[in-house]
Amino acid sequence: MTAPHHPRCTWAQGDDALMVRYHDDEWGVPQHDPRMLWEMLVLEGFQAGLSWRTVLHKREAFRRAFAGFAPEKVAHFGERQIAQLLADPGIIRSRAKIEAAIDAARIYCAMREAGDDFGEFCWSFTGGAVLVGDGRQPPASTPKSEDMSKELKRRGFKFVGPVIVYAWMQAVGIVNDHSLDCFRRNSHPGG
């Protein structure tokens, strides 16, 4: 789907083919799969204090290290797996972020066992609709990301402040923040 000669959001312009492909094929596409929504939220948490480019270039290593982001497997990680993750040069080796990812898996599984679908939970903050930005400079956070952040924190998630949550909402297409001249702006529902 990557379109080499189309105008893109400014952050996706340049010679980083992986960033361009991510922009063209993934970023802002409405994602409803609960497991994928959870994976992206965990990855956004690892981004805290870093750049998305760093995380994106390590994503495949993260997927290997975190059992394909299968929450039911990650939920059972203990000290042995944490030590292995802290020794893995392919990922971001932050004990706090690793432990937050494991806790997030446990919360995800507990929600599922209680009959709460993580996808429905995520989209409930917008009534299931894609929010469309004005196409100019997106905000760092919004009242919706603040509400979602509060609820995620209440449930025990970490590294889910309103700025991280808003970046995640953009990434998974809950918000369409493609720039006005970007060829992807009108290619998603809600765009």
C-alpha positions as CSV (number, residue, x, y, z in Angstrom):
1,M,0.0,0.0,0.0
2,T,3.0,2.3,0.5
3,A,2.7,5.2,-2.0
4,P,6.1,6.8,-2.6
5,H,5.1,10.0,-4.3
6,H,2.0,11.0,-2.3
7,P,2.1,13.9,0.2
8,R,2.3,12.6,3.8
9,C,2.2,13.9,7.3
10,T,5.5,15.7,8.0
11,W,6.7,13.1,10.5
12,A,6.5,10.4,7.9
13,Q,8.5,12.3,5.2
14,G,12.1,11.4,4.8
15,D,14.3,8.4,4.0
16,D,13.2,6.0,6.9
17,A,11.3,3.4,4.9
18,L,9.9,1.7,8.0
19,M,8.4,5.0,9.2
20,V,6.9,5.7,5.8
21,R,5.5,2.2,5.6
22,Y,4.1,2.5,9.1
23,H,2.4,5.8,8.2
24,D,1.0,4.6,4.9
25,D,-0.2,1.2,6.1
26,E,-1.0,1.4,9.8
27,W,-1.0,4.8,11.5
28,G,-4.5,6.1,11.9
29,V,-6.2,3.0,10.5
30,P,-9.1,2.2,12.8
31,Q,-8.0,-0.9,14.8
32,H,-10.6,-2.9,16.6
33,D,-8.7,-6.1,17.4
34,P,-8.5,-6.1,21.3
35,R,-5.1,-7.8,21.3
36,M,-3.6,-5.4,18.8
37,L,-5.0,-2.4,20.6
38,W,-3.3,-3.8,23.8
39,E,0.0,-4.4,22.0
40,M,0.0,-0.8,20.6
41,L,-0.8,0.6,24.1
42,V,2.1,-1.4,25.6
43,L,4.5,-0.2,22.8
44,E,3.3,3.5,23.3
45,G,4.2,3.0,27.0
46,F,7.7,1.9,26.0
47,Q,8.0,5.0,23.9
48,A,7.7,7.3,27.0
49,G,10.7,9.7,27.0
50,L,11.8,8.3,23.6
51,S,10.8,8.5,20.0
52,W,8.3,6.4,18.2
53,R,11.0,5.8,15.6
54,T,13.1,4.0,18.3
55,V,10.1,1.8,19.3
56,L,9.1,1.0,15.7
57,H,12.6,-0.1,14.8
58,K,12.5,-2.4,17.8
59,R,9.0,-3.7,17.3
60,E,9.9,-7.1,15.9
61,A,12.3,-7.7,18.8
62,F,9.6,-6.6,21.2
63,R,7.2,-9.1,19.6
64,R,9.8,-11.9,20.0
65,A,10.6,-10.9,23.6
66,F,7.0,-10.6,24.6
67,A,5.7,-13.9,23.2
68,G,4.1,-12.3,20.2
69,F,2.3,-9.9,22.6
70,A,0.0,-12.7,23.7
71,P,-1.5,-11.3,26.9
72,E,-2.2,-14.7,28.4
73,K,1.5,-15.6,28.0
74,V,2.9,-12.3,29.1
75,A,0.6,-12.3,32.2
76,H,2.6,-15.3,33.5
77,F,6.1,-13.7,33.1
78,G,8.0,-13.7,36.4
79,E,11.5,-12.7,37.5
80,R,13.2,-15.1,35.2
81,Q,11.5,-13.6,32.1
82,I,12.1,-10.0,33.5
83,A,15.8,-10.8,33.8
84,Q,15.9,-12.1,30.2
85,L,14.1,-9.0,29.0
86,L,16.5,-6.7,30.9
87,A,19.4,-8.5,29.1
88,D,17.8,-8.3,25.6
89,P,19.6,-5.5,23.6
90,G,16.8,-5.6,21.0
91,I,14.2,-4.0,23.2
92,I,14.1,-0.9,25.5
93,R,15.4,-2.3,28.8
94,S,13.5,-0.4,31.4
95,R,12.5,-2.5,34.4
96,A,9.6,-0.2,35.2
97,K,8.3,-0.4,31.6
98,I,8.8,-4.2,31.4
99,E,6.9,-4.6,34.7
100,A,4.2,-2.3,33.4
101,A,3.8,-4.4,30.3
102,I,3.4,-7.6,32.4
103,D,0.9,-5.9,34.7
104,A,-1.0,-4.6,31.6
105,A,-1.2,-8.2,30.3
106,R,-2.7,-9.3,33.7
107,I,-5.2,-6.5,33.6
108,Y,-6.2,-7.3,30.0
109,C,-6.7,-10.9,30.9
110,A,-8.7,-10.0,34.1
111,M,-10.9,-7.7,32.0
112,R,-11.5,-10.5,29.4
113,E,-12.3,-13.0,32.2
114,A,-14.8,-10.5,33.6
115,G,-16.5,-10.3,30.2
116,D,-15.0,-6.9,29.2
117,D,-13.8,-6.7,25.7
118,F,-10.7,-4.5,25.5
119,G,-11.6,-3.3,22.1
120,E,-15.1,-2.3,23.1
121,F,-13.6,-0.6,26.2
122,C,-11.1,1.5,24.1
123,W,-13.7,2.6,21.6
124,S,-16.4,3.3,24.2
125,F,-14.7,6.7,24.9
126,T,-15.7,7.9,21.5
127,G,-19.0,6.0,21.2
128,G,-17.3,3.8,18.6
129,A,-16.7,6.7,16.3
130,V,-13.4,7.9,14.8
131,L,-12.6,11.4,16.0
132,V,-11.3,13.6,13.1
133,G,-8.7,16.2,13.9
134,D,-8.7,19.6,12.1
135,G,-5.6,18.5,10.1
136,R,-3.4,21.1,11.5
137,Q,-0.9,20.7,14.4
138,P,-2.5,17.9,16.6
139,P,-2.8,18.6,20.3
140,A,-0.6,16.7,22.8
141,S,-3.7,15.5,24.6
142,T,-7.4,16.1,24.6
143,P,-10.2,15.7,27.2
144,K,-11.0,12.3,25.7
145,S,-7.4,11.1,26.1
146,E,-7.5,12.5,29.7
147,D,-10.7,10.6,30.4
148,M,-9.2,7.4,29.0
149,S,-5.9,7.9,30.8
150,K,-7.8,8.3,34.1
151,E,-9.8,5.1,33.5
152,L,-6.7,3.1,32.4
153,K,-4.8,4.2,35.5
154,R,-7.8,3.4,37.7
155,R,-7.7,-0.1,36.4
156,G,-4.0,-0.3,37.2
157,F,-2.3,0.4,33.8
158,K,1.0,2.4,33.9
159,F,2.7,4.6,31.4
160,V,-0.8,5.7,30.2
161,G,-0.7,9.4,30.8
162,P,-3.0,11.6,28.6
163,V,-0.1,12.4,26.1
164,I,0.8,8.7,25.6
165,V,-2.9,7.8,25.4
166,Y,-3.5,10.5,22.7
167,A,-0.5,9.2,20.6
168,W,-1.9,5.7,20.9
169,M,-5.4,6.9,19.9
170,Q,-3.9,8.4,16.8
171,A,-1.9,5.3,16.0
172,V,-4.9,2.9,16.3
173,G,-7.2,5.2,14.4
174,I,-9.5,6.2,17.2
175,V,-8.4,9.7,16.1
176,N,-7.7,10.6,12.5
177,D,-5.0,13.2,12.7
178,H,-3.5,12.9,9.3
179,S,-2.6,16.4,8.0
180,L,-5.0,18.1,5.5
181,D,-2.7,17.4,2.6
182,C,-1.8,13.9,3.5
183,F,-3.0,11.3,1.0
184,R,-4.2,9.0,3.9
185,R,-6.5,11.6,5.6
186,N,-9.6,10.7,3.7
187,S,-8.8,7.0,3.2
188,H,-10.1,5.9,6.6
189,P,-13.6,5.8,7.9
190,G,-14.2,9.0,9.7
191,G,-11.6,10.8,7.6
